[in-house]
């Protein structure tokens, strides 16, 4: 908690979103108010995996349903500026549990995109080639069926998207 006198208090941590690796149940990820973290021992200990991201602040985190260690986040500028850095919308992917990160922008707005993504507005589906979906506070839903390599606009002109959930038949 960078905003409190004690950085690691017993209580008072500000977890924005937590996700479980579906293939390794002892592995958890969290997007915290002050960073992205991974636990490999069912939340007994946490490792900061924020290095390489443009910001430690953000809300959503999602895991790939089949590839252990593949996670997605949307960093935002800061708690007092809740929009993507530099007005360039990007989803960041790690394929090694947060050791390194890749910025994914193909098909996402890159100019004047002062977009906010709420904590529950990112999801993955369980199709053979899983989709990743991101909803925005300005009413768009973007999706990728290429593990995040490219994105398309699914819907626009919606109310703020607070939550997304994927269901496959």
DSSP file (Angstrom, degrees, kcal/mol; ACC not computed):
  #  RESIDUE AA STRUCTURE BP1 BP2  ACC     N-H-->O    O-->H-N    N-H-->O    O-->H-N    TCO  KAPPA ALPHA  PHI   PSI    X-CA   Y-CA   Z-CA
    1    1 A X    >         0   0    0      0, 0.0     3,-2.0     0, 0.0     7,-0.1   0.000 360.0 360.0 360.0  88.0    0.0    0.0    0.0
    2    2 A X  T 3   +     0   0    0      1,-0.3     5,-0.1     5,-0.1     6,-0.1   0.704 360.0  59.7 -59.7 -19.9    2.2    2.8   -1.3
    3    3 A X  T 3  S+     0   0    0      4,-0.1     2,-0.3     3,-0.1    -1,-0.3   0.435  97.1  69.8 -92.9   0.1   -0.4    5.3    0.0
    4    4 A X  S <  S-     0   0    0     -3,-2.0     5,-0.0     2,-0.1     4,-0.0  -0.814  87.2-117.3-114.4 157.6   -0.1    4.2    3.7
    5    5 A X  S    S+     0   0    0     -2,-0.3     2,-0.7     1,-0.1    -1,-0.1   0.864 108.4  54.0 -60.1 -35.5    2.8    4.7    6.2
    6    6 A X  S >  S-     0   0    0      1,-0.1     3,-0.7    -3,-0.0    -1,-0.1  -0.899  73.0-161.6-102.2 114.9    3.2    0.9    6.4
    7    7 A X  T 3  S+     0   0    0     -2,-0.7     2,-0.2     1,-0.3    -1,-0.1   0.785  87.1  35.7 -67.7 -27.8    3.6   -0.6    2.9
    8    8 A X  T 3  S+     0   0    0     -7,-0.1    -1,-0.3    -6,-0.1     4,-0.1  -0.544  80.2 174.5-125.6  66.4    2.7   -4.2    4.0
    9    9 A X    <   -     0   0    0     -3,-0.7     4,-0.2    -2,-0.2     3,-0.1  -0.314  41.3-121.0 -71.3 157.4    0.0   -3.9    6.7
   10   10 A X  S    S+     0   0    0      1,-0.1     2,-0.3     2,-0.1     3,-0.1   0.886  99.5  14.3 -63.4 -39.6   -1.7   -7.0    8.1
   11   11 A X  S    S+     0   0    0      1,-0.1    -1,-0.1     0, 0.0    -2,-0.1  -0.916 102.8  62.2-130.0 160.1   -5.0   -5.6    6.9
   12   12 A X        +     0   0    0     -2,-0.3    -1,-0.1     1,-0.3    -2,-0.1   0.507  56.1 150.7 104.7   5.9   -5.9   -2.8    4.5
   13   13 A X        -     0   0    0     -4,-0.2     2,-0.8    -3,-0.1    -1,-0.3  -0.410  43.6-134.0 -65.8 150.0   -4.4   -4.1    1.3
   14   14 A X        -     0   0    0     -2,-0.1    19,-2.4     0, 0.0     2,-0.5  -0.724  25.8-177.9-113.0  81.4   -6.3   -2.8   -1.7
   15   15 A X  E     -A   32   0A   0     -2,-0.8    17,-0.2    17,-0.2     3,-0.1  -0.691   7.4-176.6 -81.5 122.2   -6.9   -5.8   -4.1
   16   16 A X  E     -     0   0A   0     15,-2.2     2,-0.3    -2,-0.5    16,-0.2   0.854  68.2  -7.5 -86.4 -38.7   -8.7   -4.7   -7.2
   17   17 A X  E     -A   31   0A   0     14,-1.6    14,-2.7    43,-0.1     2,-0.4  -0.968  58.5-161.2-159.3 142.3   -9.0   -8.1   -8.9
   18   18 A X  E     -A   30   0A   0     -2,-0.3     2,-0.3    12,-0.2    12,-0.2  -0.968   9.3-171.5-127.2 144.4   -7.8  -11.6   -8.3
   19   19 A X  E     -A   29   0A   0     10,-2.7    10,-2.9    -2,-0.4     2,-0.4  -0.992  13.9-140.0-139.0 144.8   -7.6  -14.5  -10.7
   20   20 A X  E     -A   28   0A   0     -2,-0.3     2,-0.6     8,-0.2     8,-0.2  -0.835  23.1-120.3-103.7 136.9   -6.8  -18.2  -10.4
   21   21 A X    >   -     0   0    0      6,-2.5     3,-0.8     3,-0.5     6,-0.3  -0.687  23.6-148.6 -71.8 117.0   -4.7  -20.2  -12.9
   22   22 A X  T 3  S+     0   0    0     -2,-0.6     3,-0.2    42,-0.3    -1,-0.2   0.693  93.9  43.8 -66.8 -17.1   -7.3  -22.8  -13.9
   23   23 A X  T 3  S+     0   0    0      1,-0.2     2,-0.3     4,-0.1    -1,-0.2   0.597 119.9  39.1-101.4 -14.1   -4.6  -25.5  -14.5
   24   24 A X    X   -     0   0    0     -3,-0.8     3,-2.5     3,-0.2    -3,-0.5  -0.776  67.9-169.5-136.1  88.8   -2.5  -24.8  -11.4
   25   25 A X  T 3  S+     0   0    0     -2,-0.3    -1,-0.1     1,-0.3    -3,-0.1   0.613  83.9  60.4 -63.6 -14.0   -4.8  -24.1   -8.4
   26   26 A X  T 3  S+     0   0    0     14,-0.1    16,-2.7    15,-0.1     2,-0.6   0.569  89.0  88.1 -84.8  -8.3   -2.0  -22.9   -6.1
   27   27 A X    <   +     0   0    0     -3,-2.5    -6,-2.5    -6,-0.3     2,-0.3  -0.821  55.1 171.5 -98.5 121.2   -1.2  -20.1   -8.5
   28   28 A X  E     -AB  20  39A   0     11,-2.2    11,-2.7    -2,-0.6     2,-0.3  -0.913  15.1-159.3-124.0 151.3   -3.1  -16.8   -8.0
   29   29 A X  E     -AB  19  38A   0    -10,-2.9   -10,-2.7    -2,-0.3     2,-0.4  -0.955   8.5-170.9-126.3 148.9   -2.6  -13.4   -9.6
   30   30 A X  E     -AB  18  37A   0      7,-2.3     7,-2.7    -2,-0.3     2,-0.7  -0.998  22.5-148.1-141.9 141.7   -3.8  -10.1   -8.4
   31   31 A X  E     -AB  17  36A   0    -14,-2.7   -15,-2.2    -2,-0.4   -14,-1.6  -0.942  34.7-172.0 -98.7 112.2   -4.0   -6.5   -9.7
   32   32 A X  E >   -AB  15  35A   0      3,-3.5     3,-1.2    -2,-0.7    26,-0.4  -0.523  40.3-103.6-100.5 167.2   -3.6   -4.5   -6.6
   33   33 A X  T 3  S+     0   0    0    -19,-2.4    46,-0.1     1,-0.3   -18,-0.1   0.797 124.0  33.5 -57.4 -28.1   -3.9   -0.7   -6.1
   34   34 A X  T 3  S-     0   0    0      1,-0.2    -1,-0.3   -20,-0.2     2,-0.2  -0.100 128.1 -32.0-125.8  34.5   -0.1   -0.6   -6.1
   35   35 A X  E <   -B   32   0A   0     -3,-1.2    -3,-3.5    21,-1.0     2,-0.4  -0.790  63.7 -78.3 145.1 175.2    1.0   -3.4   -8.5
   36   36 A X  E     -B   31   0A   0     -2,-0.2    13,-3.2    -5,-0.2    14,-0.4  -0.936  47.4-172.9-112.2 136.1    0.5   -6.8  -10.0
   37   37 A X  E     -BC  30  48A   0     -7,-2.7    -7,-2.3    -2,-0.4     2,-0.4  -0.910  15.9-155.4-134.5 155.1    1.4   -9.8   -8.0
   38   38 A X  E     -BC  29  47A   0      9,-2.2     9,-2.7    -2,-0.3     2,-0.4  -0.989   4.0-165.6-129.9 139.7    1.7  -13.6   -8.3
   39   39 A X  E     -B   28   0A   0    -11,-2.7   -11,-2.2    -2,-0.4     3,-0.2  -0.986  10.0-178.1-120.9 136.1    1.4  -16.3   -5.6
   40   40 A X  S    S+     0   0    0     -2,-0.4   -13,-0.2     5,-0.3   -14,-0.1   0.278  79.5  59.4-111.2   7.6    2.5  -19.9   -6.2
   41   41 A X  S >  S-     0   0    0      4,-0.5     3,-1.2   -13,-0.1   -14,-0.2  -0.256 123.7 -84.1-133.4  46.9    1.5  -21.2   -2.8
   42   42 A X  T 3  S-     0   0    0    -16,-2.7   -15,-0.1     1,-0.3   -16,-0.1   0.846  91.2 -51.1  56.7  39.8   -2.2  -20.5   -2.6
   43   43 A X  T 3  S+     0   0    0    -17,-0.4    -1,-0.3     2,-0.3     3,-0.1   0.550 106.8 118.9  79.5  11.9   -1.8  -16.9   -1.4
   44   44 A X  S <  S+     0   0    0     -3,-1.2     2,-0.3     1,-0.2    -2,-0.1   0.873  86.1  14.9 -71.3 -35.8    0.6  -17.5    1.5
   45   45 A X  S    S-     0   0    0      2,-0.0    -4,-0.5     0, 0.0     2,-0.4  -0.972  71.8-152.1-138.4 151.5    3.3  -15.4   -0.2
   46   46 A X        -     0   0    0     -2,-0.3     2,-0.4    -7,-0.1    -7,-0.2  -0.967   1.1-155.1-129.1 141.8    3.2  -12.9   -3.1
   47   47 A X  E     -C   38   0A   0     -9,-2.7    -9,-2.2    -2,-0.4     2,-0.5  -0.959  24.4-122.7-114.8 132.2    5.8  -11.7   -5.6
   48   48 A X  E     +C   37   0A   0     -2,-0.4   -11,-0.3   -11,-0.2     3,-0.2  -0.618  32.2 173.0 -72.1 122.0    5.6   -8.3   -7.3
   49   49 A X        +     0   0    0    -13,-3.2   -12,-0.2    -2,-0.5    -1,-0.1  -0.047  43.9 109.8-119.7  29.0    5.5   -8.9  -11.1
   50   50 A X    >   +     0   0    0    -14,-0.4     3,-2.3     2,-0.1     5,-0.1   0.655  40.9 117.8 -80.4 -17.4    4.9   -5.3  -12.1
   51   51 A X  T 3  S+     0   0    0      1,-0.3     3,-0.1    -3,-0.2    50,-0.0  -0.286  76.5  27.5 -58.4 130.2    8.3   -4.7  -13.7
   52   52 A X  T 3  S+     0   0    0      1,-0.4    -1,-0.3    48,-0.1     2,-0.2   0.226  95.1 111.2 101.8 -12.4    7.9   -3.9  -17.4
   53   53 A X  S <  S-     0   0    0     -3,-2.3    -1,-0.4     1,-0.1     3,-0.1  -0.639  73.6-126.2 -90.0 152.9    4.4   -2.4  -17.1
   54   54 A X  S    S+     0   0    0     -2,-0.2     2,-0.3     1,-0.1    -1,-0.1   0.638  91.3  12.4 -73.5 -12.1    3.9    1.3  -17.7
   55   55 A X        -     0   0    0     -5,-0.1    -1,-0.1     1,-0.1    23,-0.1  -0.984  58.6-138.8-158.1 153.8    2.1    1.7  -14.4
   56   56 A X  S    S+     0   0    0     -2,-0.3   -21,-1.0    21,-0.2     2,-0.3   0.557  83.0  86.4 -89.8 -10.8    1.6   -0.3  -11.2
   57   57 A X  E     +D   76   0B   0     19,-0.5    19,-2.9    20,-0.2     2,-0.3  -0.701  50.5 110.8 -97.6 141.8   -2.1    0.8  -11.0
   58   58 A X  E     -D   75   0B   0    -26,-0.4    17,-0.2    -2,-0.3   -23,-0.1  -0.956  47.3-134.1 176.3-180.0   -5.0   -0.9  -12.7
   59   59 A X  E     +     0   0B   0     15,-0.7   -28,-0.2    -2,-0.3    59,-0.1   0.741  70.0  62.4-120.8 -58.1   -8.1   -2.9  -12.1
   60   60 A X  E     +     0   0B   0     57,-0.4    14,-0.8    14,-0.3     2,-0.3  -0.384  45.0 173.8 -82.9 155.1   -8.7   -6.0  -14.3
   61   61 A X  E     -D   73   0B   0     58,-0.4     2,-0.3    61,-0.2    12,-0.2  -0.946   6.3-178.2-149.2 138.2   -6.6   -9.1  -14.6
   62   62 A X  E     -D   72   0B   0     10,-2.2    10,-2.7    -2,-0.3     2,-0.4  -0.971  14.3-143.3-137.0 151.9   -7.5  -12.2  -16.6
   63   63 A X  E     -D   71   0B   0     -2,-0.3     8,-0.2     8,-0.2     2,-0.2  -0.886  27.2-108.4-115.3 147.4   -5.9  -15.6  -17.1
   64   64 A X        -     0   0    0      6,-2.7   -42,-0.3     3,-0.4     6,-0.2  -0.533  28.0-133.7 -68.1 135.7   -5.8  -17.7  -20.3
   65   65 A X  S    S+     0   0    0     60,-0.4    -1,-0.1    -2,-0.2     3,-0.1   0.679  96.8  19.7 -71.1 -15.5   -8.0  -20.7  -19.7
   66   66 A X  S    S+     0   0    0      1,-0.2     2,-0.9     4,-0.0    -1,-0.2   0.667 107.9  74.5-123.4 -28.8   -5.5  -23.3  -21.1
   67   67 A X  S >  S-     0   0    0      3,-0.1     3,-2.0     2,-0.0    -3,-0.4  -0.777  73.4-141.8 -96.9 101.0   -2.0  -21.7  -21.0
   68   68 A X  T 3  S+     0   0    0     -2,-0.9     3,-0.1     1,-0.3    -3,-0.1  -0.339  87.1  24.7 -58.3 137.5   -0.7  -21.6  -17.5
   69   69 A X  T 3  S+     0   0    0      1,-0.2    28,-2.8    27,-0.1     2,-0.7   0.333  89.1 120.7  88.9  -6.9    1.3  -18.4  -16.9
   70   70 A X    <   +     0   0    0     -3,-2.0    -6,-2.7    25,-0.2     2,-0.3  -0.827  37.0 163.3 -94.8 117.2   -0.5  -16.4  -19.6
   71   71 A X  E     -DE  63  94B   0     23,-2.2    23,-2.2    -2,-0.7     2,-0.4  -0.904  25.3-148.8-133.0 158.1   -2.2  -13.4  -18.0
   72   72 A X  E     +DE  62  93B   0    -10,-2.7   -10,-2.2    -2,-0.3     2,-0.3  -0.985  16.9 171.9-131.0 137.4   -3.6  -10.1  -19.2
   73   73 A X  E     -DE  61  92B   0     19,-2.3    19,-3.1    -2,-0.4     2,-0.4  -0.949  25.7-145.4-137.8 160.6   -3.8   -6.7  -17.5
   74   74 A X  E     -     0   0B   0    -14,-0.8   -15,-0.7    -2,-0.3   -14,-0.3  -0.864  24.3-154.7-124.9  94.9   -4.8   -3.1  -18.5
   75   75 A X  E     -D   58   0B   0     -2,-0.4    10,-0.4   -17,-0.2     2,-0.3  -0.379   6.6-156.4 -67.7 147.6   -2.6   -0.7  -16.6
   76   76 A X  E     -D   57   0B   0    -19,-2.9   -19,-0.5     8,-0.2     8,-0.3  -0.825  28.6-105.6-120.1 164.5   -4.0    2.8  -15.9
   77   77 A X  S    S-     0   0    0      6,-3.2     2,-0.3     4,-0.4   -20,-0.2   0.931  80.7 -50.8 -58.0 -54.4   -2.0    6.0  -15.3
   78   78 A X  B >   -G   81   0C   0      3,-1.6     3,-1.0     5,-0.2    -1,-0.2  -0.969  56.0 -85.3-173.2 170.9   -2.7    6.3  -11.5
   79   79 A X  T 3  S+     0   0    0     -2,-0.3     3,-0.3     1,-0.3    -2,-0.1   0.823 129.5  45.6 -63.5 -28.7   -5.4    6.2   -9.0
   80   80 A X  T 3  S+     0   0    0      1,-0.2     2,-0.3    -3,-0.0    -1,-0.3   0.556 118.4  44.4 -89.7  -6.0   -6.0   10.0   -9.5
   81   81 A X  B <  S-G   78   0C   0     -3,-1.0     2,-2.1     2,-0.1    -3,-1.6  -0.717  74.2-172.9-133.6  81.7   -5.9    9.5  -13.4
   82   82 A X        +     0   0    0     -3,-0.3     2,-0.3    -2,-0.3    -3,-0.1  -0.475  48.6  90.2 -85.8  73.4   -8.0    6.5  -14.1
   83   83 A X  S    S-     0   0    0     -2,-2.1    -6,-3.2    -5,-0.2    33,-0.2  -0.962  85.5 -76.7-155.1 163.2   -7.3    6.1  -17.8
   84   84 A X    >   -     0   0    0     31,-1.7     3,-1.7    -2,-0.3    -8,-0.2  -0.284  63.6 -85.6 -66.0 147.5   -4.8    4.2  -19.9
   85   85 A X  G >  S-     0   0    0    -10,-0.4     3,-1.9     1,-0.3    -1,-0.1  -0.228 105.7  -3.2 -57.6 136.9   -1.3    5.8  -20.2
   86   86 A X  G 3  S-     0   0    0      1,-0.3    26,-0.3    -3,-0.1    -1,-0.3   0.615 117.2 -78.2  59.7  16.9   -0.8    8.5  -22.8
   87   87 A X  G <  S+     0   0    0     -3,-1.7    26,-2.7     1,-0.2     2,-0.5   0.797 100.3 127.6  65.0  27.2   -4.3    8.0  -24.1
   88   88 A X    <   -     0   0    0     -3,-1.9     2,-0.3    24,-0.2    22,-0.2  -0.952  56.9-136.9-120.5 110.4   -3.2    4.8  -26.0
   89   89 A X        +     0   0    0     20,-2.2     2,-0.3    -2,-0.5    19,-0.1  -0.484  35.6 161.4 -72.1 127.3   -5.3    1.8  -25.2
   90   90 A X        -     0   0    0     -2,-0.3     2,-0.4   -15,-0.2    15,-0.2  -0.998  32.8-149.2-146.4 143.0   -3.3   -1.3  -24.7
   91   91 A X  E     - F   0 104B   0     13,-2.1    13,-2.7    -2,-0.3     2,-0.5  -0.936  23.1-144.5-104.9 136.2   -3.7   -4.7  -23.1
   92   92 A X  E     -EF  73 103B   0    -19,-3.1   -19,-2.3    -2,-0.4     2,-0.4  -0.884  15.1-165.1-106.7 133.9   -0.5   -6.2  -21.6
   93   93 A X  E     -EF  72 102B   0      9,-2.6     9,-2.4    -2,-0.5     2,-0.4  -0.927  10.0-168.9-120.6 140.3    0.2   -9.9  -21.8
   94   94 A X  E     -E   71   0B   0    -23,-2.2   -23,-2.2    -2,-0.4     3,-0.3  -0.993   7.5-174.6-121.8 136.3    2.6  -12.1  -20.0
   95   95 A X  S    S+     0   0    0     -2,-0.4   -25,-0.2     5,-0.3     6,-0.1   0.287  82.7  54.6-107.9   7.0    3.2  -15.7  -21.1
   96   96 A X  S >  S-     0   0    0      4,-0.4     3,-0.9   -27,-0.1   -26,-0.2  -0.167 124.2 -84.7-135.2  42.8    5.6  -16.5  -18.2
   97   97 A X  T 3  S-     0   0    0    -28,-2.8   -27,-0.1    -3,-0.3   -28,-0.1   0.724  91.1 -49.9  67.8  22.9    3.6  -15.6  -15.1
   98   98 A X  T 3  S+     0   0    0    -29,-0.4    -1,-0.2     2,-0.4     3,-0.1   0.542 104.1 120.2  95.2   7.4    4.5  -11.9  -15.1
   99   99 A X  S <  S+     0   0    0     -3,-0.9     2,-0.3     1,-0.2    -2,-0.1   0.892  88.3  10.5 -70.1 -37.7    8.3  -12.2  -15.5
  100  100 A X  S    S-     0   0    0    -48,-0.0    -4,-0.4     2,-0.0    -2,-0.4  -0.960  74.7-148.5-137.2 157.1    8.1  -10.2  -18.8
  101  101 A X        -     0   0    0     -2,-0.3     2,-0.4    -7,-0.1    -7,-0.2  -0.928   2.0-155.7-128.9 149.5    5.3   -8.3  -20.4
  102  102 A X  E     -F   93   0B   0     -9,-2.4    -9,-2.6    -2,-0.3     2,-0.5  -0.993  18.9-132.0-125.6 131.2    4.2   -7.5  -24.0
  103  103 A X  E     -F   92   0B   0     -2,-0.4     2,-0.5   -11,-0.2   -11,-0.2  -0.709  20.6-161.7 -82.9 125.9    2.2   -4.5  -25.0
  104  104 A X  E     +F   91   0B   0    -13,-2.7   -13,-2.1    -2,-0.5    46,-0.1  -0.944  31.2 142.0-113.5 117.6   -0.8   -5.4  -27.3
  105  105 A X    >   +     0   0    0     -2,-0.5     3,-2.9    44,-0.2     2,-0.2   0.529  19.4 129.3-130.8 -13.4   -2.3   -2.6  -29.3
  106  106 A X  T 3  S+     0   0    0     43,-0.3    45,-2.2     1,-0.3     3,-0.1  -0.292  89.7   6.1 -58.9 117.2   -3.2   -3.9  -32.8
  107  107 A X  T 3  S+     0   0    0      1,-0.3     2,-0.3    43,-0.2    -1,-0.3   0.324 106.3 111.9  92.4  -6.0   -6.8   -2.9  -33.4
  108  108 A X  S <  S-     0   0    0     -3,-2.9    -1,-0.3   -19,-0.1     2,-0.0  -0.753  80.7 -91.8 -99.0 148.4   -7.1   -0.8  -30.2
  109  109 A X        +     0   0    0     -2,-0.3   -20,-2.2     1,-0.1     4,-0.1  -0.329  40.2 179.0 -60.7 133.1   -7.5    3.0  -30.2
  110  110 A X        +     0   0    0    -22,-0.2     2,-0.4     1,-0.1    -1,-0.1   0.414  58.0  65.1-117.3  -1.8   -4.1    4.7  -30.0
  111  111 A X  S    S-     0   0    0      1,-0.1    -1,-0.1   -23,-0.0   -24,-0.1  -0.988 117.4 -14.9-127.8 129.8   -5.1    8.4  -30.2
  112  112 A X  S    S+     0   0    0     -2,-0.4     2,-1.0   -26,-0.3   -24,-0.2   0.827  83.0 148.7  54.0  36.4   -7.1   10.3  -27.6
  113  113 A X        +     0   0    0    -26,-2.7     2,-2.2   -27,-0.2   -29,-0.3  -0.621  15.3 170.4-101.4  72.5   -8.2    7.0  -26.0
  114  114 A X        +     0   0    0     -2,-1.0     2,-0.3   -27,-0.1   -29,-0.1  -0.503  25.0 167.9 -84.0  72.5   -8.5    8.1  -22.4
  115  115 A X        -     0   0    0     -2,-2.2   -31,-1.7   -31,-0.0     2,-0.4  -0.632  28.0-158.0 -98.3 142.7  -10.2    4.9  -21.5
  116  116 A X        -     0   0    0     -2,-0.3    21,-3.0   -33,-0.2     2,-0.5  -0.958   4.0-160.1-116.9 138.9  -11.0    3.3  -18.1
  117  117 A X        -     0   0    0     -2,-0.4   -57,-0.4    19,-0.2   -58,-0.2  -0.981  16.4-136.4-120.9 121.2  -11.5   -0.4  -17.6
  118  118 A X    >   -     0   0    0     43,-0.6     3,-1.9    -2,-0.5    17,-0.2  -0.282  28.4-102.7 -73.2 161.3  -13.4   -1.5  -14.5
  119  119 A X  T 3  S+     0   0    0      1,-0.3   -58,-0.4   -60,-0.1     3,-0.3   0.766 120.0  39.6 -59.3 -31.5  -12.2   -4.4  -12.4
  120  120 A X  B 3  S+h  163   0D   0     42,-0.7    44,-2.6     1,-0.2    -1,-0.3   0.270  90.8  94.1-100.8  11.2  -14.8   -6.9  -13.7
  121  121 A X    <   +     0   0    0     -3,-1.9    14,-3.1    42,-0.3     2,-0.4   0.037  69.7  74.7 -98.5  27.3  -14.7   -5.7  -17.3
  122  122 A X  E     +I  134   0E   0     -3,-0.3     2,-0.3    12,-0.2    12,-0.2  -0.998  56.6 156.9-135.7 134.6  -12.2   -8.2  -18.6
  123  123 A X  E     -I  133   0E   0     10,-2.1    10,-3.0    -2,-0.4     2,-0.3  -0.973  27.4-144.3-150.7 161.6  -13.0  -11.9  -19.3
  124  124 A X  E     -I  132   0E   0     -2,-0.3    42,-0.3     8,-0.2     8,-0.2  -0.926  15.8-141.3-124.1 154.3  -11.9  -14.9  -21.3
  125  125 A X        -     0   0    0      6,-2.0   -60,-0.4    -2,-0.3     5,-0.1  -0.537  18.4-122.1-105.1 179.8  -14.0  -17.7  -22.8
  126  126 A X        +     0   0    0     -2,-0.2     4,-0.1     4,-0.1   -62,-0.0   0.012  59.9 134.4-113.5  27.6  -13.3  -21.4  -23.0
  127  127 A X  S    S-     0   0    0      2,-0.2     3,-0.4     1,-0.1    -2,-0.0  -0.228  75.4 -99.1 -67.6 166.7  -13.5  -21.9  -26.8
  128  128 A X  S    S+     0   0    0      1,-0.3     2,-0.7     2,-0.1    -1,-0.1   0.914 128.5  33.2 -54.9 -44.4  -10.8  -24.0  -28.5
  129  129 A X  S    S-     0   0    0     17,-0.0    -1,-0.3    18,-0.0    -2,-0.2  -0.881 108.0-134.3-107.4  94.4   -9.1  -20.7  -29.5
  130  130 A X        -     0   0    0     -2,-0.7    17,-0.6    -3,-0.4     2,-0.3  -0.105  10.6-136.4 -58.9 142.5  -10.1  -18.6  -26.4
  131  131 A X        -     0   0    0     15,-0.1    -6,-2.0    14,-0.1     2,-0.4  -0.718   8.1-151.6 -92.8 148.5  -11.5  -15.1  -26.8
  132  132 A X  E     -IJ 124 144E   0     12,-2.3    12,-2.1    -2,-0.3     2,-0.4  -0.983  14.7-166.1-119.1 133.7  -10.4  -12.3  -24.6
  133  133 A X  E     -IJ 123 143E   0    -10,-3.0   -10,-2.1    -2,-0.4     2,-0.4  -0.958   9.1-173.9-127.1 137.2  -12.9   -9.5  -24.0
  134  134 A X  E     -IJ 122 142E   0      8,-2.7     8,-2.9    -2,-0.4     2,-0.3  -0.989   6.2-163.0-133.8 123.8  -12.4   -6.0  -22.5
  135  135 A X  E     - J   0 141E   0    -14,-3.1     2,-0.3    -2,-0.4   -17,-0.3  -0.798  12.8-145.7-103.7 149.7  -15.2   -3.6  -21.8
  136  136 A X    >   -     0   0    0      4,-2.4    25,-2.5    -2,-0.3     3,-1.6  -0.755  24.4-120.3-115.6 159.3  -14.6    0.2  -21.3
  137  137 A X  T 3  S+     0   0    0    -21,-3.0    23,-0.1    -2,-0.3   -20,-0.1   0.656 114.0  60.6 -66.9 -16.1  -16.1    2.9  -19.1
  138  138 A X  T 3  S-     0   0    0    -22,-0.3    19,-0.3    22,-0.1    -1,-0.3   0.283 124.5 -98.0 -97.8  10.0  -17.0    4.7  -22.4
  139  139 A X  S <  S+     0   0    0     -3,-1.6    19,-2.1     1,-0.3     2,-0.3   0.723  78.5 125.5  91.2  23.6  -19.2    1.8  -23.6
  140  140 A X        -     0   0    0     16,-0.2    -4,-2.4    17,-0.1     2,-0.4  -0.840  41.1-156.6-109.7 153.1  -17.1   -0.2  -26.0
  141  141 A X  E     -JK 135 155E   0     14,-2.5    13,-3.3    -2,-0.3    14,-1.4  -0.989  12.8-171.4-124.7 122.1  -16.3   -4.0  -25.9
  142  142 A X  E     -JK 134 153E   0     -8,-2.9    -8,-2.7    -2,-0.4     2,-0.3  -0.821   5.5-171.6-106.8 149.8  -13.2   -5.1  -27.7
  143  143 A X  E     -JK 133 152E   0      9,-2.6     9,-2.4    -2,-0.3     2,-0.4  -0.975  12.6-160.8-141.7 157.4  -12.3   -8.8  -28.3
  144  144 A X  E     -J  132   0E   0    -12,-2.1   -12,-2.3    -2,-0.3     3,-0.2  -0.999  14.4-179.9-136.5 134.1   -9.4  -10.9  -29.5
  145  145 A X  S    S+     0   0    0     -2,-0.4   -14,-0.1     5,-0.2     6,-0.1   0.059  80.6  72.3-113.0  20.4   -9.5  -14.5  -30.8
  146  146 A X  S >  S-     0   0    0      4,-0.5     3,-1.9   -14,-0.1    -1,-0.1  -0.142 120.6 -93.5-124.9  35.8   -5.7  -14.4  -31.3
  147  147 A X  T 3  S-     0   0    0    -17,-0.6   -16,-0.1     1,-0.3    -2,-0.1   0.711  87.3 -52.8  59.6  22.0   -4.5  -14.5  -27.7
  148  148 A X  T 3  S+     0   0    0      2,-0.4    -1,-0.3   -16,-0.1   -42,-0.2   0.387 108.9 120.2  98.4  -3.1   -4.4  -10.7  -27.8
  149  149 A X  S <  S+     0   0    0     -3,-1.9   -43,-0.3     1,-0.2     2,-0.3   0.844  86.5  11.4 -64.7 -32.6   -2.2  -10.3  -30.9
  150  150 A X  S    S-     0   0    0    -45,-0.1    -4,-0.5   -46,-0.1    -2,-0.4  -0.987  72.8-154.0-144.3 153.9   -5.0   -8.3  -32.6
  151  151 A X        -     0   0    0    -45,-2.2     2,-0.3    -2,-0.3    -7,-0.2  -0.901   4.1-165.1-129.5 152.7   -8.3   -6.8  -31.4
  152  152 A X  E     -K  143   0E   0     -9,-2.4    -9,-2.6    -2,-0.3     2,-0.6  -0.965  30.4-109.2-134.0 153.3  -11.6   -5.9  -32.9
  153  153 A X  E     +K  142   0E   0     -2,-0.3   -11,-0.3   -11,-0.2     3,-0.1  -0.730  31.8 178.4 -80.7 121.6  -14.5   -3.7  -31.7
  154  154 A X  E     -     0   0E   0    -13,-3.3     2,-0.3    -2,-0.6   -12,-0.2   0.882  67.3  -2.9 -89.0 -47.2  -17.4   -6.0  -30.8
  155  155 A X  E     -K  141   0E   0    -14,-1.4   -14,-2.5     3,-0.0    -1,-0.4  -0.989  62.4-175.9-145.5 150.7  -19.9   -3.3  -29.7
  156  156 A X        +     0   0    0     -2,-0.3   -16,-0.2   -16,-0.2   -17,-0.1  -0.876  60.6  44.6-137.1 171.7  -19.9    0.5  -29.2
  157  157 A X  S    S+     0   0    0    -19,-0.3     2,-0.2    -2,-0.3   -17,-0.1   0.789  77.8 136.1  62.5  31.1  -22.2    3.2  -27.9
  158  158 A X        -     0   0    0    -19,-2.1    -1,-0.2     1,-0.2     3,-0.1  -0.549  63.5 -94.1 -93.6 167.0  -23.2    1.1  -24.8
  159  159 A X  S    S-     0   0    0      1,-0.2    -1,-0.2    -2,-0.2   -21,-0.1  -0.245  73.3 -55.7 -64.5 172.2  -23.5    2.4  -21.3
  160  160 A X        -     0   0    0    -22,-0.1     2,-0.9   -23,-0.1   -23,-0.2  -0.261  57.4-129.3 -51.5 134.6  -20.3    2.0  -19.2
  161  161 A X        +     0   0    0    -25,-2.5   -43,-0.6     1,-0.2    -1,-0.1  -0.810  36.2 167.0 -93.7 106.5  -19.3   -1.6  -19.1
  162  162 A X        +     0   0    0     -2,-0.9   -42,-0.7     1,-0.3     2,-0.3   0.744  64.2  15.9 -89.5 -26.8  -18.8   -2.5  -15.5
  163  163 A X  B     -h  120   0D   0    -42,-0.1     2,-0.4   -44,-0.1   -42,-0.3  -0.999  55.6-169.0-153.1 142.5  -18.7   -6.3  -15.9
  164  164 A X        +     0   0    0    -44,-2.6     2,-0.3    -2,-0.3   -42,-0.2  -0.983   6.8 179.5-129.6 144.9  -18.2   -9.0  -18.5
  165  165 A X        -     0   0    0     -2,-0.4     2,-0.4   -42,-0.1   -42,-0.1  -0.991  17.5-142.2-142.1 139.0  -18.8  -12.7  -18.2
  166  166 A X        +     0   0    0     -2,-0.3     2,-0.4   -42,-0.3   -42,-0.1  -0.876  17.1 179.8-107.9 134.7  -18.3  -15.3  -21.0
  167  167 A X        -     0   0    0     -2,-0.4     2,-0.4   -42,-0.0   -42,-0.1  -1.000   8.2-162.9-131.4 131.2  -20.6  -18.3  -21.5
  168  168 A X              0   0    0     -2,-0.4    -2,-0.0     1,-0.1     0, 0.0  -0.916 360.0 360.0-115.6 143.4  -20.1  -20.9  -24.2
  169  169 A X              0   0    0     -2,-0.4    -1,-0.1     0, 0.0    -2,-0.0   0.435 360.0 360.0 -89.5 360.0  -22.7  -23.3  -25.4
